[in-house]
Amino acid sequence: MSRRVLTVLAHPDDAETMAGGTLLTWARRGDRITLCLITDGDKGTADPNDTREAVVARRSVEQERAAARLGADVVRLGYADGELQPTIALRRDIVRVIREVRPDLVLTNDPTTWFRHGTYINHPDHRIAGHACVEALYPAVKKASYFPELGLEPHVVAEVWLGLTDHPDAYVDITDVLADKIDLICEHTSQFPREPTEKAFTRMARETGAARGMGAAEAFRTLRLSASTVRALAEPASE
């Protein structure tokens, strides 16, 4: 049975780099994907002569090309790149998108991850995106008393997948789609030159897969949600 999958992430290219192989796999089995971009990635340039408008326009075209490979819809919230905070306004906007899309699964960043690979300080927007999304998921999105002004019915998301995590419990084998993931990432041509991108993401996927007996993999921390947390906790855990 196909599912509705919603990613809630900070920037154009975040979904592709974090979970491109997983999203390709899910899309090819019939899942419908919506990419929610909290910012337009307007700081994504090293050229001091670039204008904000030029960067946003360029990255928008790149994102549309990548989304087309996934058959995905794109929702843009328009927040400023590099300036995210877990405000009530952002939480409300994410609740609105979740109630409109009504996904079975939401994929976002693990907000607890500060450092990666011994070389990378996790972008603060990544952490804030995950922080705001998690707070939207519980309890706001499922209770009618939160943001009734939206005029949208509450919704319970069954699964939450957190990427860029140090505490993975789910691995997706992307061996057969690894080359396609590289192509997907490289649609964001202003951010990812082909040669180092192919080397870096191939190495990381193979290292992730090696510990699980897979040729290449992506790893996630997962949660299973329900309409009533206490009732879910009262039931024995499924094997």
N, C-alpha and C positions, 0 to 999 in steps of 0.2 A: 504494500500500500504506500502510495506517495505521501510525502509530508510537506508541510510548509516550514521552511527554514529561514530564519531572520538573523543576519549578522548585525551587531551594533558595535561599531568600531570608529576610531577617531579620524582616520585619514584615507584618502584614495590610496590603494595598494595594500592596506593593512590586511584585508581579507585574503588577498592572493598570496601574500608572503607567509602569513600565519597558518592558513588552512587551505591553500589553493588546491592541493591534491585531494583533500577530503571533500571540498565543495565540488570539484570535477567529478569525483566518484559518485557523490549523492545526486548531482544533476543528471548524470548518465543513467541512473537507475529510476529517474522520474520525479525526484523531489523538486519542488518549486522554491527558488531562492530569491530573497530580497536582501539587498545590501543597503544598510542604513549608514550613511557617512555623517558623522557629527560635525566635522569641519570640511572645508573645501581644500585643505592642504596648501593654503596660500603662502606659507613660509618655506615651501619645498623648492628652494633654489639657492644656488651659491653665487649667482650673478647679481651684483649690486645694482645693475641697471634694469633688472626685471621689475616690472610693476606688478602689484597685487593682481590686477585684472588680467594681465597676461598669464601669470602663473595659474590662476584659477581656471581660465579658459583652456589652457594646455592640459592641465590635469583632469579636467572634466572630459575632454575628448579621449584621453587615455583610459579613464575609468569606463566610459561607454564601450570602448573596444574590448576591455577585459570582461565587462558584464555580458557582452554579446557572446563570448566564448562559454559562459555559464548559463546562458538563457535567463539571466537574472534581471529583475527590476532594481532600480536605484532610487533611494530616498535620501535627500540632502537636507540637513538641518541648518547649515550655514553659520555655524559658530566659528570664531576666529581660531586659526591654527596656533598651537603653542600657548593658548591662554585658558584652557578648559579648567573649570572648577565644578565640584559636585553640587551644583545649586539646585534649588527647588524647581527653577525654570527648566533646567536641563532634564531633571527627573520627569517633569510633566511632559516634555516633548518626547521622551523615550516611551513613557506610558502611552501617549497618543499613538505612536507608531506601532507599538505592540498590539494595542486594542484594534487598530485598523487592519494590520496584517494577520493577526490571530495565529501566530506560528505554533507549531508543535515543538519546535526546538529553537532556542536562541543561542547564538555563538558570540562570545565577547572575550575581552581580555581578562586574565587573572589579575585582579587589582593588588594582589599581595607581592607581585614580582617586581623587584627593584633592579636586579642585575642579571645578565645572561652571558654565558660563554666566557667569562673572565675578561671580556673586552668591551662590554656594552652596558651602559646605564639605560635602563628602560625609559623610553620617552614618557614624560609626565602625562601627556595626553592619553597614552595607552592605559596607564593606571587609572586615570580619572574616568575614562570611557567605561572601563570595567566596574569601577566603583559606582558610578551613576546608574549603570545598567542593572547591577545587582540590587541596588536600592529601589529601582523601579519595579523589578520582578517581585520583590517581597518587602512590604505587603501591598504596595500601591496598586499594581496593575490588576490584582484580583479582587479588590474591594471597591464597591460602588461609592463608598463614602470618600474615596480619594479622587480628586479632580472631576467631580460631577459636571463641571462646566464644559468638559470636553464633549459631553453628549454621546459617549461611546460605552458600550457594554463592557463590563469587566471580563478578564480572560485569565485562564490558568495555563501557564506554559509547562509542558510535561518534562522537558529536559533542558538543562543548561550546560553548555560546553565552554570551558575556559581555556583559552590558548595562551602561549608564552608562559607556561606554568612550570614551577619547580616541583609540583606534586601531581604528576600525571597518573591516571588510573584507566585511561582508554587510549588505545593506539589504533590508527587507521593505516592499513597497508596501502601505500601509494606507489609501489614498485612499477605498476603498469602505466601509471599516469605521470611519472616524475618528469619526463621530457615535456609533457603538455603543461605541467605546472610551471616549468621554466618559461615556456612560451607565454603563459598567462601573465606571469610577473613582468616579463619583458614588454608587454603592451604598455607598461608605465615607463616609456623610453626615457623620459626626462630624469627618472630616478634610478634606473637599473640598466647599466651597460651590460651587454650580453655575456662577455667572457667571465668577468668576476662573479656575476650573478649565477651563472651556470655552475661554476666551481663551488661557490659558497653554499648554495641551497642543495646541491647534490651531496656535498659532504655532510651537511647537517641532517638531511633526510636519511642518509645511510647510517650515520652514527645513531640516530634515534631508532632506526629499525633493527640495528645489529643486536641490541639487547633483547629483542623480542623474536628473533629468528626471522625477520623480514628484510627484504632487500632495501627498502626505503619506507619510512613511516613518518606520520605526524602524531604528536602526543597532546592529550588534553586532560584536564581535571573536570569531572562531570558531577552533576547534581540531578536528582529526580525529585520533582516538585509535585504537589497535590493540592486539591482545594482545601484540605484540612491537614495541617502538619501533625497535629496530635493524633488524628486517626491513622495517618501513615506510620507514625512511630509506634503505634499500638500493634501494628501487624508485624509478623516475623519477616526478617529480611529475606528476599528471594535469593536463591542460589544462582 
